[in-house]
Amino acid sequence: MANTQQVQSKVPQLRFPEFSGEWNRSRLGNVASFLKGKGISKADIVTEGKLECIRYGELYTHYDEIIDQIRSKTNLDKKSLILSKVNDVIIPASGESALDIARASCVRKEGVALSGDLNILRSKINGLFLAYYLSHKRKYDIARYAQGASVIHLYGTHMKSLYLCLPPKSEEADKIASFLSYVDNKVRLYKQKHEQLVLYKKGILQQLFSQQLRFKDDKGEDYPDWTRECLGDFITVRKGLPVTEDIPLHSLTIKNGIEPKSARYVRDFLVNDTSEAYKVVHPGDFAMNPMNLRFGAIARHSGDGMVLLSKYYDVFYFNDALDHEFMEEYLKSYGMIYFYNKMATGTLEEKKRVHFSDFVTFRRLIPCYLEQKKIARFLKSIDQKINLAQQQIEQTQVYKKGLLQQMFV
């Protein structure tokens, strides 16, 4: 693929070397016919249905530009429905925002029932090329045709006037679509790899912390039996330091642990005395949210510098008798989440909490320090593979974004 000097606006910046010449300007209504989907409510979806179908909401939650695997089925009579043809392009006819609705997918299967609230485009142009083109290069143009306030609608009659720039030869559109679908397939494979590693780690954690899986020491001998220990014997509550403006504000989340706080959540203007509003967290410290501990709201600060957390969190650290990386995994494990739920107190379900005064009295089975280290190293090696897979996903998505910006006019 060669870079070309974009002297004229009808020539893409990035192009396969065997193609040349300007792209042709045309209205969408001149190259495609428009249909509307029909029927198929959420109640019509059945697991053992005989007819594959696509509902408009699935374009937001499940499908991207390529639709070749259908997730839903129905038993409605196909004679009363609109069925797909290979190469159909579908666009939502309603949604929550104009930009959200401006997305297109190419259906690669024949005879799939297409629900109401779907605009259907039929054209001799490669449908996958059109789906990529409309979803990205023409996204904002499509959004301008959307109408409505609380619910946004997009009508085929309006989209007919949308201007496109199309390759002079169908082979160029085919090659662009094929190349982008190859990139998308790489993203899917990386995502599958990531999901498999996450599931693998989840299974390993359950086996390790239930002692179904045990490691040997460096001599091939068994480690000592796990012993029941009181968590409070290893914990020191972090005493606060004076809060200064140069310490960044963070939050504790169930998914990502301790992370920078979004600017829109900063509420300094509501606080009269910031020294009383926050707690200082040092690298390696643990923080827990008593209200959400039973959902996994506990994490270790893995950053290099001190950060601030809300005063409503409990901040502490373990002494050197416990491996801190092991304890981070252990305290968020399935067995501990189950235990937190069992020990939480409160009259109302939504207000149940695990008080820190109770947390430090918990007696749990803990392996010896050397086994803790070995478990932590093993889990860290899995995390490194998970992170690598995530990086591969993100890098490929950035690469795809660059292609989409340069390969179309």
C-alpha positions in Angstrom: 0.0 0.0 0.0 1.4 3.4 -0.9 1.1 6.9 0.5 -0.1 9.4 -2.1 0.1 13.2 -2.1 -3.6 14.3 -1.7 -3.5 17.0 -4.3 -7.2 16.8 -4.8 -10.0 16.0 -2.3 -11.3 13.2 -4.5 -8.1 11.1 -3.9 -7.6 9.2 -0.7 -4.4 9.8 1.3 -3.7 6.1 1.6 -4.2 3.8 -1.4 -3.3 0.4 -2.8 -0.6 1.1 -5.5 -2.6 -0.7 -8.3 -5.4 1.9 -8.2 -5.3 5.6 -9.4 -7.6 8.4 -10.5 -10.2 10.4 -8.7 -13.1 8.9 -6.8 -16.6 9.7 -8.1 -19.0 11.9 -6.3 -22.6 10.6 -6.0 -25.6 10.8 -3.7 -26.4 7.7 -1.6 -29.9 7.6 -3.1 -28.4 7.1 -6.6 -26.4 4.0 -5.7 -28.7 2.3 -3.1 -32.3 1.6 -2.6 -33.9 1.9 0.8 -36.2 -0.4 2.8 -37.5 -0.5 6.4 -37.3 -3.5 8.7 -40.5 -4.9 10.2 -41.7 -6.3 13.5 -39.7 -8.4 16.0 -40.1 -7.2 19.6 -37.9 -8.3 22.4 -40.6 -10.7 23.5 -40.4 -12.4 20.1 -36.8 -13.5 20.7 -36.6 -17.2 21.8 -33.5 -19.3 22.4 -34.6 -22.2 20.3 -36.1 -20.1 17.5 -36.0 -21.4 13.9 -35.4 -18.0 12.2 -32.3 -15.9 12.7 -33.0 -12.2 13.3 -31.4 -8.9 14.1 -33.1 -6.2 16.3 -32.0 -2.6 16.0 -30.8 -2.4 19.6 -28.2 -5.1 18.9 -26.4 -2.7 16.6 -25.5 -0.7 19.7 -24.7 -3.6 22.0 -23.4 -6.5 19.9 -22.5 -5.8 16.3 -19.9 -3.8 14.6 -19.4 -3.2 10.8 -19.5 -6.9 10.0 -22.4 -9.2 10.8 -21.7 -12.8 9.9 -22.7 -14.5 13.2 -26.3 -13.9 14.3 -27.0 -13.9 18.0 -30.9 -13.9 18.1 -33.7 -16.2 16.8 -37.4 -16.0 16.6 -40.3 -18.3 15.6 -42.3 -15.5 13.9 -43.6 -16.4 10.4 -40.9 -15.3 7.9 -43.7 -14.3 5.4 -44.6 -11.4 7.5 -41.0 -10.1 7.9 -38.3 -8.4 5.9 -35.5 -10.9 5.2 -31.9 -9.9 4.5 -30.0 -10.4 1.3 -26.2 -10.8 1.4 -24.5 -7.4 1.2 -27.4 -5.5 2.9 -26.3 -2.5 5.0 -28.4 -1.8 8.0 -28.5 1.5 10.0 -30.6 2.1 13.2 -33.7 4.2 12.6 -33.9 5.4 16.2 -31.6 5.9 19.1 -30.6 8.1 22.1 -28.3 10.5 20.2 -27.6 11.6 16.7 -24.0 10.4 16.8 -24.9 7.1 18.4 -27.4 6.4 15.6 -24.9 7.1 12.8 -23.5 3.6 12.5 -23.8 1.0 9.7 -23.3 -2.8 9.6 -23.2 -5.2 6.6 -25.2 -8.4 6.9 -23.2 -11.2 5.3 -26.0 -13.8 5.5 -29.1 -14.4 3.4 -32.6 -14.7 4.9 -32.0 -13.1 8.3 -35.1 -11.3 9.6 -34.5 -7.6 10.1 -36.6 -5.8 12.7 -38.5 -2.6 12.7 -36.5 0.6 13.4 -33.8 -0.6 10.9 -33.0 1.3 7.7 -31.9 -1.2 5.0 -29.7 -0.2 2.1 -29.4 -2.4 -0.9 -26.7 -1.6 -3.5 -24.3 -3.2 -6.0 -21.5 -1.5 -4.1 -19.6 -3.7 -1.7 -21.8 -3.6 1.5 -18.9 -3.9 3.8 -17.1 -1.0 2.2 -20.2 1.1 2.6 -20.6 0.0 6.3 -17.0 1.1 7.1 -17.4 4.3 5.0 -20.7 5.4 6.5 -19.8 4.5 10.1 -16.6 6.5 10.1 -15.9 8.9 7.2 -19.6 9.9 6.9 -20.6 9.5 10.5 -21.1 13.2 11.3 -22.8 13.8 8.0 -25.4 11.1 8.8 -25.9 12.5 12.3 -27.0 15.8 10.8 -30.0 14.0 9.2 -31.2 12.7 12.6 -34.3 14.3 14.1 -35.9 14.4 17.5 -35.3 15.3 21.1 -35.7 12.6 23.7 -35.7 9.9 21.0 -33.7 10.5 17.8 -35.0 9.2 14.5 -33.2 8.7 11.2 -35.2 8.3 8.0 -34.0 6.7 4.7 -35.8 9.4 2.7 -33.4 12.0 4.3 -30.2 9.9 3.9 -30.8 9.6 0.1 -29.4 13.0 -0.3 -26.1 12.2 1.5 -23.1 12.8 -0.8 -20.5 10.0 -1.1 -17.2 9.7 -2.9 -16.7 6.2 -4.3 -13.8 4.4 -6.0 -14.1 4.4 -9.9 -13.5 0.6 -9.8 -15.4 -1.9 -7.7 -12.2 -3.9 -7.2 -10.8 -1.0 -5.1 -13.8 -1.0 -2.8 -13.6 -4.8 -2.5 -9.9 -4.6 -1.6 -10.5 -1.9 1.0 -13.3 -3.9 2.6 -11.3 -7.1 2.6 -8.2 -5.4 4.2 -10.3 -3.7 6.9 -12.2 -6.9 7.7 -8.8 -8.6 8.1 -7.8 -6.0 10.6 -11.1 -6.4 12.4 -10.6 -10.2 12.5 -7.2 -9.6 14.3 -9.0 -7.4 16.9 -11.5 -10.2 17.4 -8.8 -12.8 17.8 -7.0 -10.6 20.4 -10.2 -10.1 22.3 -10.8 -13.9 22.3 -7.3 -14.4 23.6 -7.9 -11.7 26.3 -11.2 -13.3 27.4 -9.7 -16.8 27.6 -6.8 -15.5 29.7 -9.2 -13.7 32.1 -11.3 -16.9 32.4 -8.1 -18.9 32.9 -7.0 -16.7 35.8 -10.4 -16.8 37.4 -10.3 -20.6 37.4 -6.8 -20.6 38.7 -7.7 -18.2 41.5 -10.5 -20.4 42.7 -8.3 -23.5 42.7 -5.4 -21.8 44.5 -7.4 -20.1 47.3 -9.5 -23.3 47.9 -6.2 -25.2 48.0 -7.3 -27.6 45.2 -4.0 -26.5 43.5 -0.9 -26.3 45.6 2.7 -25.4 44.6 5.9 -27.2 45.6 8.9 -25.5 47.0 12.2 -25.2 45.1 13.2 -28.7 46.3 10.0 -30.3 45.1 8.7 -30.6 48.7 5.2 -29.6 49.9 4.8 -26.2 51.6 3.4 -26.3 55.2 -0.3 -26.4 55.7 -2.1 -23.1 55.6 -2.7 -21.7 59.0 -5.7 -19.7 60.3 -4.6 -16.1 61.1 -6.2 -13.0 62.3 -5.9 -10.3 59.6 -5.6 -7.6 62.3 -2.3 -9.1 63.5 -0.7 -8.0 60.3 -2.4 -4.7 59.7 -1.4 -1.1 60.6 -3.9 1.7 60.0 -2.3 4.5 58.0 -2.2 7.6 60.1 -2.9 10.7 58.0 -0.3 13.2 56.9 -1.1 16.9 56.3 -3.1 17.1 53.1 -1.4 19.4 50.5 -2.6 20.6 47.1 0.1 18.8 45.2 -1.2 15.3 46.2 -3.5 14.1 43.4 -7.1 13.1 44.2 -7.9 9.4 43.4 -11.0 7.2 43.8 -11.4 3.5 44.6 -13.4 1.5 42.0 -14.4 -2.1 42.0 -13.1 -2.6 38.4 -9.9 -0.7 38.3 -8.9 -0.3 41.9 -7.3 3.0 43.0 -7.2 5.3 39.9 -7.2 9.1 39.2 -10.5 10.7 39.9 -12.4 12.2 37.0 -12.5 16.0 37.1 -16.3 16.0 37.0 -16.4 14.2 40.3 -14.1 16.6 42.2 -16.0 18.3 44.9 -13.4 20.5 46.5 -15.7 23.5 46.4 -18.1 21.7 48.8 -15.3 21.1 51.4 -14.4 23.7 54.0 -11.4 21.8 55.4 -9.6 19.6 52.9 -7.4 18.2 55.6 -10.4 16.5 57.1 -12.0 15.4 53.8 -9.3 13.1 52.5 -6.8 10.4 53.6 -3.3 10.1 52.3 -2.5 6.8 50.7 1.1 5.7 50.3 2.5 3.3 47.6 1.7 -0.3 48.7 -1.2 0.8 51.0 -4.6 -0.9 50.8 -7.9 0.9 50.8 -11.4 -0.5 51.3 -14.8 0.9 51.0 -17.0 -0.6 53.8 -20.2 0.0 51.9 -19.0 -1.9 48.8 -16.4 -4.4 50.2 -18.9 -7.2 49.6 -18.7 -6.3 45.8 -14.9 -6.2 45.8 -14.1 -2.6 46.7 -10.7 -3.2 48.1 -7.3 -2.6 46.3 -3.6 -1.9 46.8 -2.1 1.4 45.6 0.4 0.2 43.0 1.5 3.7 41.9 4.8 5.4 42.8 3.6 8.5 44.7 1.1 9.4 47.4 -2.5 10.0 46.5 -5.6 11.2 48.3 -8.8 9.2 48.9 -12.1 10.1 50.5 -12.1 10.0 54.3 -14.9 7.4 54.1 -12.4 4.8 52.9 -10.3 2.8 55.3 -6.6 2.9 54.6 -4.1 0.4 56.0 -1.0 -1.6 55.2 0.3 -5.1 55.9 3.6 -5.8 57.7 6.3 -7.8 56.0 5.0 -11.1 57.2 2.6 -11.1 54.3 3.3 -10.6 50.6 1.3 -7.6 49.5 0.7 -8.7 45.9 -0.6 -12.0 47.2 -2.9 -10.3 49.7 -4.3 -8.0 46.9 -5.4 -11.1 45.0 -6.5 -13.0 48.1 -8.7 -10.2 49.5 -10.5 -9.8 46.1 -10.9 -13.6 45.6 -14.3 -15.3 45.1 -14.0 -16.9 48.6 -13.4 -13.6 50.3 -16.3 -11.9 48.4 -18.5 -14.7 49.6 -17.2 -14.2 53.1 -17.7 -10.4 53.1 -21.3 -10.9 52.1 -21.8 -13.4 54.9 -20.3 -11.0 57.5 -21.9 -7.8 56.3 -24.3 -6.1 58.7 -27.2 -3.8 58.3 -31.0 -3.8 58.4 -31.5 -3.0 54.8 -29.8 -5.1 52.0 -28.7 -2.0 50.1 -27.1 -0.5 53.2 -25.2 -3.6 54.4 -21.5 -3.0 55.1 -18.4 -4.6 56.5 -17.0 -2.3 59.2 -13.2 -2.1 59.4 -13.4 -3.0 63.1 -14.9 -6.3 62.1 -12.6 -6.7 59.1 -9.5 -6.8 61.3 -10.9 -9.6 63.4 -11.4 -11.9 60.5 -9.5 -15.2 60.9 -8.6 -16.7 57.5 -6.4 -19.6 56.2 -3.1 -18.1 55.0 -0.2 -19.9 53.3 3.4 -19.5 54.5 5.3 -16.5 53.2 7.3 -18.4 50.6 4.2 -20.0 49.1 2.5 -16.5 49.0 5.4 -15.3 47.0 5.2 -18.2 44.6 1.5 -17.7 44.1 1.9 -14.0 43.6 4.6 -14.5 40.9 2.5 -17.0 39.1 -0.6 -14.8 39.0 1.6 -11.8 38.0 2.8 -13.8 34.9 -0.8 -14.4 33.9 -1.5 -10.7 34.4 1.3 -9.8 32.1 -0.2 -12.0 29.4 -3.6 -10.4 29.9 -2.1 -6.9 29.7 -0.2 -7.8 26.5 -3.4 -9.1 24.9 -5.1 -5.8 25.9 -2.2 -3.8 24.4 -2.5 -5.8 21.2 -6.3 -5.0 21.0 -5.7 -1.2 21.6 -2.8 -1.0 19.2 -4.7 -2.8 16.4 -7.8 -0.5 17.0 -5.5 2.6 16.7 -4.1 1.2 13.5 -7.6 0.6 12.2 -8.6 4.1 13.1 -5.7 5.5 11.1 -6.7 3.4 8.1 -10.3 4.6 8.3 -9.2 8.2 8.3 -6.9 7.9 5.3 -8.4 5.2 3.0 -11.7 7.0 2.3 -12.6 10.4 0.7 
